[in-house]
Each structure stands twice: as C-alpha cells, then as structure tokens.
Amino acid sequence: MEAQIIIDTLEYDYIPARLFNVHAQGGQGDIPFTHAYPEVWVVRDEDYTRGREIVHRYEKTPIDTGVISCPTCHEENPRNFQLCWKCGSGLEVALYKT
C-alpha cells in the first residue's frame, strides 16, 4: 500500500513511475524475500534525483493523528496525508486553511 502512495505522490509531481513485484509476496519461501519487496522505479532518468527527494520527504513526514477535509471532494483524510485517498487531490491547500 505504501509503495502505491509513493507512486501517486511522484505522479502528482509529474514524475512517471512504475510499481514492480506487486504480487510477489505470495512467492516468499519459493524465492528470496528480497525479491518479493515492492519496487518503485522512476521511468525517466532525469527525474531520479527529484523523485528521490520527494520520497525522502514522504518518509520524513511526521505522524499526526488529526484529520483534514479534502478541498476537492470533502473526504476526511489523516492530517499527515499529502494526497486525498479518495480523489488524489493535493491536501497542501487545506493544511494552510486550518
């Protein structure tokens, strides 16, 4: 699930990416566990550095137990989300309004 959130975050910043090994965890035991990890690959080499910075920022996002309403679809999201789980819109605008 987290790998898909990273894919969505990258694509929100116009960085095309692909997710590999989505269903590989079912093969654990038959294949090495390191081959079953989900992998996020950036499509264009020139996006790698910026994509890595975005992923690093995502990984450093503090955990907040509050909720925030999406400005587009009005769905409640955890306050630490950067994108709405329902419609994929950015939540930065809503954060600055609260």
Backbone as JSON, one array per atom type, in Angstrom:
{
  "sequence": "MEAQIIIDTLEYDYIPARLFNVHAQGGQGDIPFTHAYPEVWVVRDEDYTRGREIVHRYEKTPIDTGVISCPTCHEENPRNFQLCWKCGSGLEVALYKT",
  "N": [[0.81, -1.18, 0.0], [1.91, 1.24, 0.8], [3.85, 1.63, -1.14], [2.28, 2.18, -3.37], [1.2, 4.62, -2.57], [3.51, 6.17, -2.67], [4.01, 6.05, -5.44], [1.73, 7.45, -6.35], [2.26, 9.95, -5.18], [4.64, 10.71, -6.49], [3.69, 10.83, -9.15], [1.87, 12.88, -8.87], [3.6, 15.0, -8.78], [4.38, 15.05, -11.38], [6.13, 13.02, -12.14], [6.65, 10.22, -13.8], [6.24, 6.87, -12.78], [6.78, 3.39, -12.01], [5.42, 0.44, -10.53], [6.74, -2.47, -9.27], [6.75, -6.01, -8.57], [4.31, -6.38, -7.28], [2.6, -8.51, -6.62], [4.34, -10.34, -5.62], [4.84, -11.13, -3.01], [3.42, -13.37, -2.35], [5.01, -15.39, -3.22], [7.0, -15.76, -1.4], [9.34, -17.74, 0.28], [9.54, -19.55, -1.77], [11.0, -17.97, -3.41], [13.8, -15.75, -2.88], [13.36, -13.54, -0.08], [14.08, -10.9, -0.51], [13.55, -10.53, -3.17], [10.89, -10.28, -3.23], [10.04, -7.86, -2.33], [8.14, -4.86, -2.79], [8.85, -2.67, -5.51], [9.62, 0.62, -6.49], [10.01, 2.27, -9.42], [11.44, 4.94, -11.16], [10.53, 6.31, -14.22], [11.87, 8.04, -16.09], [15.28, 8.83, -16.37], [16.23, 11.41, -15.8], [14.5, 12.32, -13.88], [15.15, 11.1, -11.54], [16.72, 12.16, -9.32], [15.11, 14.28, -8.31], [12.82, 12.8, -7.78], [13.78, 11.06, -5.8], [14.22, 12.9, -3.75], [11.57, 13.64, -3.21], [10.51, 11.21, -2.3], [12.12, 10.88, -0.04], [11.28, 13.08, 1.49], [8.61, 12.31, 1.89], [9.03, 10.01, 3.45], [9.98, 11.18, 5.77], [7.83, 12.52, 6.79], [6.03, 13.61, 9.54], [4.06, 11.7, 11.88], [0.69, 12.3, 12.36], [-2.25, 12.4, 14.18], [-4.58, 13.73, 13.61], [-7.35, 14.86, 11.49], [-8.11, 15.92, 8.13], [-10.01, 17.76, 5.78], [-10.61, 17.12, 2.4], [-10.11, 19.56, -0.09], [-11.25, 19.26, -2.59], [-13.02, 16.93, -2.88], [-14.08, 16.75, -0.38], [-13.69, 14.66, 1.37], [-12.73, 13.02, 4.4], [-9.39, 12.83, 5.52], [-6.4, 11.41, 6.92], [-4.39, 13.71, 8.75], [-1.68, 13.8, 8.09], [-1.52, 13.01, 5.46], [-0.56, 13.66, 2.1], [-1.86, 13.58, -0.26], [-5.26, 13.2, -1.25], [-6.98, 10.29, -0.27], [-9.16, 9.38, -1.64], [-9.75, 10.92, -4.03], [-7.28, 11.77, -4.96], [-6.38, 14.38, -5.0], [-4.25, 17.18, -4.1], [-3.48, 17.93, -0.72], [-2.29, 20.09, 0.43], [-3.24, 22.74, 0.28], [-5.5, 22.69, 1.91], [-4.31, 22.26, 4.36], [-3.11, 24.69, 4.96], [-5.27, 26.3, 5.36], [-6.39, 25.59, 7.77]],
  "CA": [[0.0, 0.0, 0.0], [2.77, 2.41, 0.88], [4.5, 1.82, -2.44], [1.3, 2.84, -4.24], [1.14, 6.02, -2.13], [4.7, 6.81, -3.22], [3.75, 6.19, -6.88], [0.77, 8.55, -6.51], [2.94, 11.19, -4.82], [5.55, 11.04, -7.59], [2.91, 11.22, -10.32], [1.3, 14.2, -8.57], [4.67, 15.94, -9.13], [4.68, 14.82, -12.8], [7.23, 12.07, -12.31], [6.08, 8.89, -14.07], [6.92, 5.79, -12.07], [6.16, 2.07, -12.12], [5.49, -0.4, -9.34], [7.06, -3.85, -9.6], [6.63, -7.03, -7.52], [3.08, -6.13, -6.55], [2.04, -9.76, -6.13], [5.45, -11.27, -5.38], [4.91, -11.62, -1.62], [2.86, -14.72, -2.32], [6.07, -16.33, -3.57], [8.02, -15.87, -0.34], [9.62, -19.12, 0.61], [9.99, -20.14, -3.03], [12.0, -17.04, -3.93], [14.38, -14.98, -1.76], [12.45, -12.48, 0.38], [14.48, -9.62, -1.1], [12.97, -10.44, -4.5], [9.45, -10.11, -3.07], [9.75, -6.49, -1.91], [7.66, -3.96, -3.85], [9.88, -1.75, -6.01], [9.16, 1.79, -7.22], [11.01, 2.67, -10.41], [11.17, 6.17, -11.89], [10.62, 5.98, -15.66], [12.88, 8.86, -16.78], [16.5, 9.0, -15.58], [16.39, 12.8, -15.37], [13.61, 12.57, -12.73], [15.57, 10.29, -10.39], [17.15, 12.96, -8.16], [13.94, 14.96, -7.76], [11.96, 11.74, -7.23], [14.39, 10.6, -4.55], [13.95, 13.95, -2.75], [10.15, 13.55, -2.87], [10.36, 10.01, -1.48], [12.76, 11.16, 1.24], [10.37, 13.98, 2.21], [7.47, 11.48, 2.29], [9.47, 9.14, 4.54], [10.23, 12.01, 6.96], [6.59, 13.17, 7.2], [5.67, 13.18, 10.9], [2.75, 11.07, 12.06], [-0.27, 13.18, 13.01], [-3.49, 11.63, 14.29], [-5.72, 14.56, 13.25], [-7.94, 14.66, 10.16], [-8.24, 17.11, 7.28], [-11.01, 17.57, 4.74], [-10.11, 17.38, 1.05], [-10.77, 20.73, -0.68], [-11.92, 18.9, -3.84], [-14.16, 16.01, -2.71], [-14.53, 16.91, 1.02], [-13.49, 13.41, 2.11], [-11.79, 13.13, 5.51], [-8.11, 12.15, 5.34], [-5.47, 11.67, 8.01], [-3.76, 15.02, 8.59], [-0.34, 13.69, 7.53], [-1.58, 12.65, 4.04], [-0.27, 14.73, 1.16], [-2.86, 13.44, -1.32], [-6.53, 12.61, -0.81], [-7.03, 8.86, -0.56], [-10.31, 9.09, -2.5], [-9.7, 11.52, -5.38], [-5.9, 12.01, -5.34], [-6.04, 15.82, -4.99], [-3.29, 17.63, -3.1], [-4.08, 18.43, 0.52], [-1.49, 21.19, 0.97], [-4.08, 23.93, 0.38], [-6.36, 22.53, 3.09], [-3.48, 22.37, 5.55], [-2.84, 26.09, 5.25], [-6.52, 26.95, 5.73], [-6.79, 25.21, 9.13]],
  "C": [[0.87, 1.26, 0.0], [3.49, 2.67, -0.44], [3.56, 2.51, -3.42], [1.14, 4.32, -3.86], [2.34, 6.79, -2.68], [4.54, 7.03, -4.73], [2.82, 7.38, -7.11], [1.42, 9.9, -6.21], [3.89, 11.64, -5.93], [4.76, 11.53, -8.8], [2.2, 12.55, -10.11], [2.31, 15.3, -8.9], [5.18, 15.7, -10.55], [5.93, 13.98, -13.02], [6.61, 10.7, -12.55], [6.92, 7.81, -13.4], [6.13, 4.5, -12.24], [6.37, 1.29, -10.83], [5.69, -1.85, -9.78], [6.94, -4.73, -8.36], [5.38, -6.85, -6.67], [2.54, -7.41, -5.91], [3.11, -10.78, -5.74], [5.5, -11.8, -3.95], [4.31, -13.0, -1.46], [3.9, -15.79, -2.64], [7.14, -16.47, -2.52], [8.13, -17.31, 0.12], [10.12, -19.87, -0.62], [11.06, -19.28, -3.69], [12.6, -16.29, -2.74], [13.47, -13.81, -1.38], [12.8, -11.12, -0.2], [13.93, -9.44, -2.51], [11.46, -10.21, -4.44], [9.07, -8.71, -2.62], [9.14, -5.71, -3.06], [8.78, -2.98, -4.24], [9.22, -0.62, -6.79], [10.3, 2.22, -8.14], [10.54, 3.96, -11.08], [11.45, 5.9, -13.36], [11.77, 6.73, -16.33], [14.08, 9.08, -15.86], [16.64, 10.42, -15.03], [15.49, 13.16, -14.18], [14.1, 11.89, -11.45], [15.9, 11.14, -9.16], [15.96, 13.65, -7.51], [12.98, 13.96, -7.14], [12.48, 11.23, -5.91], [14.14, 11.6, -3.43], [12.49, 13.89, -2.29], [9.91, 12.34, -1.98], [10.96, 10.24, -0.09], [11.87, 12.07, 2.1], [9.15, 13.21, 2.72], [7.85, 10.61, 3.5], [9.67, 9.9, 5.85], [8.96, 12.72, 7.46], [6.2, 12.68, 8.6], [4.26, 12.59, 10.95], [1.87, 12.02, 12.88], [-1.61, 12.46, 13.03], [-4.74, 12.46, 13.96], [-6.25, 14.23, 11.87], [-8.03, 16.0, 9.45], [-9.25, 16.78, 6.19], [-10.41, 17.96, 3.39], [-10.84, 18.58, 0.45], [-11.54, 20.4, -1.97], [-13.16, 18.05, -3.62], [-14.72, 16.01, -1.29], [-14.46, 15.61, 1.83], [-12.51, 13.65, 3.25], [-10.56, 12.27, 5.23], [-7.29, 12.34, 6.6], [-4.67, 12.94, 7.73], [-2.37, 14.93, 7.95], [-0.34, 13.25, 6.07], [-1.26, 13.88, 3.2], [-1.26, 14.74, 0.01], [-4.11, 12.81, -0.74], [-6.58, 11.15, -1.21], [-8.14, 8.54, -1.55], [-10.13, 9.63, -3.92], [-8.28, 11.85, -5.85], [-5.49, 13.47, -5.38], [-5.04, 16.13, -3.89], [-4.0, 18.22, -1.89], [-3.33, 19.61, 1.11], [-2.34, 22.44, 1.2], [-4.94, 23.86, 1.64], [-5.56, 22.66, 4.37], [-3.26, 23.82, 5.94], [-4.1, 26.86, 5.64], [-6.92, 26.67, 7.17], [-5.96, 25.89, 10.17]]
}
